[in-house]
Amino acid sequence: MSTSHLLFSLLFFLPAPPPPSLSPCSSSSSSSISLHLQSCRKLWLQSSGKRDFVGELASLLAAGRFHASVDVAKSLLISSQPPAASVPDLYHALASAAAASPGDPQAPSFLCDAASALVVASARLRLPDGALRLLSLLADARAPLPSLSSCNLLLESLLSLGRHADVRGAFELLVAARARPDTFTWNKAVQACVVAGDLDEAVGMLRRMGCDGAPAPNAFSYNVVIAGLWKAGTDCDAVKLFDEMPEKAVVPNHITYNTMIDGHIKKGDLESGFRLWSQMLRHGLKPNVITYNVLLSGLCRAGRMGETAAVLDEMASRKMVPDGFTYSILFDGHSRTGDSQTMLSLFEESVKKGVKIGAYTCSILLNGLCKDGKISKAEEVLQTLVNSGLLQTTVIYNTLINGYCQIGDLEGAFSIFQQMKSRLIRPDHITYNALINGLGKVERITEAHDLVIEMEKNGVNPSVETFNTLIDAYGRAGQLEKCFIILSDMQEKGLKPNVVSYGSIVNAFCKNGKILEAVAILDDMFIKDVLPGAQVYNAIIDAYIECGSTDQAFMLAEKMKSSGVPPSIVTYNLLIKGLCKQSQISEAEELLDSLRNYGLAPDVISYNTLISACCYRSNTDRALELEKEMWKCGIKPSPRTYRMLFSSLGGAGRVHEMENLYQQMLDKDVVPCSGIYNIMVDAYAKCGEESKVEALRKEMSDKGIAVGDYTSMTNCE
């Protein structure tokens, strides 16, 4: 078939002979195309009512000015309604001109360039539908397709829009049209499979690469699939793919190693992560900041803060400066361990090194300081960062406000609140919720309610948490009717009460001795399609235990199970307490021993409850046996555990055993609290051991513990 016949076929998208191989198209074209285009574009302009951009587009394509033609195509597509329909229409207009140039050998090349320009323009505008339609029509007509580079850009655009099925469809169309997709094309299709969650297909495509004429995979091909496998939790498959890379002559790069190290670290396997880091070094790849951040993140998650210094030293030896994210990781890690002093040292170090601390990192630092009660220091840090150009955000101020509220300093909280507003930083519902919660805790409920009204006036909609905070405040104040009024207000505003809403009301009724009403609310939760959690049941069970109705508590625990809510360790601890209160110690121990049958393990509270009951009934020997059992089970006794044991031994005059227990504490690095020292002083005094009394008082004085300060007994709780 002649070129002329091919072009006329294209006008109606009729079948034509297969096009030549898709190499980059030539941009030159005969001037006759531009001449014959005039009559064709008149018809298109009349039907579309658009300015004559079509002529400009054709002229630019004919002159080989591809990039300029893409800009014109973008203008045409933006002005067309709908854009999807206009791509084939524009191509049709251009094909009409080319068809009127019989015998022109460069016409197919012109059409290839025209299709490519339209596809690129669509991709850059993130309006891919018209390009997809054109690609499908050209493939059906067996006509010259757009260049492979333009198709690759289209696939990338589709991927960024989350249209994974279209990426795979376009890829299969190119394969069927024998367009010979390159590695980039294959990688985009593989990536689409991974993002869509079809990992089996992604692995299958990876296996097909390098076979039957398909291009060989590269590091990107493996990186995408390996990352997807780690994310899906199939770490064994990820390791297997990584191990096969050398067999496929694909060299892992920084991203490969970082992905593998991150995968192992997130699984808690720090040793494998560090082993891969060493392998990376042996293979001549220099770790980057991301590598070290991943390693630091793993150490911080594992609480191995002492080892972070060595990693930082390693970074320094490679003249690598930590970035803001490095400090975010370190601040968070030290915040978890309550080491605010190290956080401040790191902050000073970051300032000296000129590391830019952003709002996210700042929030973590401030939160750590606030958790440790160092709110004023947090304000100083914020001011330092503001002076260095930090853009203040609502999140930063919320951190400070919440910090002040947590320590009960409402004056400080409202001072920050005023600063926030004076600096035109708009408070959000989190800001108001923190303040409302702070007011509620000190029973300034009227002010809390007024703040809800203020937030609504300022255009901030109260959230479910806002109303839950009010319900909890009224409940703790014993204003039970108000709880239901707030619940009603909440529903009128279109907010559905959740398990916390009802849980707060149940807890309030239980604390006020109204257990029957609490049970009625529990039953009502099912009617309202709000499934009670273990905490709601536990509140009622605890109320039954406190009033001596242990049988009712056990019945409710059974109802809890039948309702599909598994009892928690708190539930069983309450039941153990109930049995102990009724002197059913053997039954309480049997219940503790049966916990593992329910997939639970006893905790320090479980044992403390039993030890307390044994000590109360002067069964100190059994209490001591339970303490030894705790260590065997990997449960570290608390200061309260030892206070009960010391009190029981001291009261019984068993001073020698008390001394042995004291030595055991020291051997196991358990620091005695002030209450234990005072119990020992009393026991020695009763036995007439004056020399030991004096020795112990001196030890207490050396440690800064006041003799006879029984108010500090709470330190043993």
Buried (B, 14 or more C-beta within 10 A) or exposed (E): EEBBBBBBBBBEBBEBEEBEEBEEBEBEBBEBBBEBBBEBBBEBBEEBEBEEBBBBBBBBBBBEBBEBBBBBBBBBBEBBEEBBEBBBBBBBBBBBBBBBBBEBEBBBBBBBBBBBBBBBBBBBBEBBBBBBBBBBBBBEBBBBBBBBBBBBBBBBBBBEEEBBEBBBBBBEBBBEBBBBBBBBBBBBBBBBBBBBEBBEBBBEBBEEBBEEEBBEBBBBBBBBBBBBBBBEEBBEBBBEBBEEBEEBEBEBBBBBBBBBBBBBBBBEBBEBBBEBBEBBEEEEBEBBBBBBBBBBBBBBBEEEBEBBEEBBEBBEEEEBEBBBBBBBBBBBBBBBEEBBEBBBEBBEBBBEEEBEBBBBBBBBBBBBBBBBBBBEBBBEBBEBBBEEEBEBBBBBBBBBBBBBBBBEBBEBBBBBBEBBBEEEBEBBBBBBBBBBBBBBBEBBBEBBBEBBEEBBEEEBEBBBBBBBBBBBBBBBBEBBEBBEEBBEBBBEEEBEBBBBBBBBBBBBBBBBEBBEBBBEBBEEBEEEEBEBBBBBBBBBBBBBBBEEBBEBBBEBBEEBEEEEBEBBBBBBBBBBBBBBBBEBBEBBBEBBEEBEEBEBEBBBBBBBBBBBBBBBBEBBEBBBEBBEBBEEEEBEBBBBBBBBBBBBBBBBEBBEBBBEBBEBBEEEEBEBBBBBBBBBBBBBEEEEBEEBBEEBBEEBEEEEBEBEBEEBBEBBE
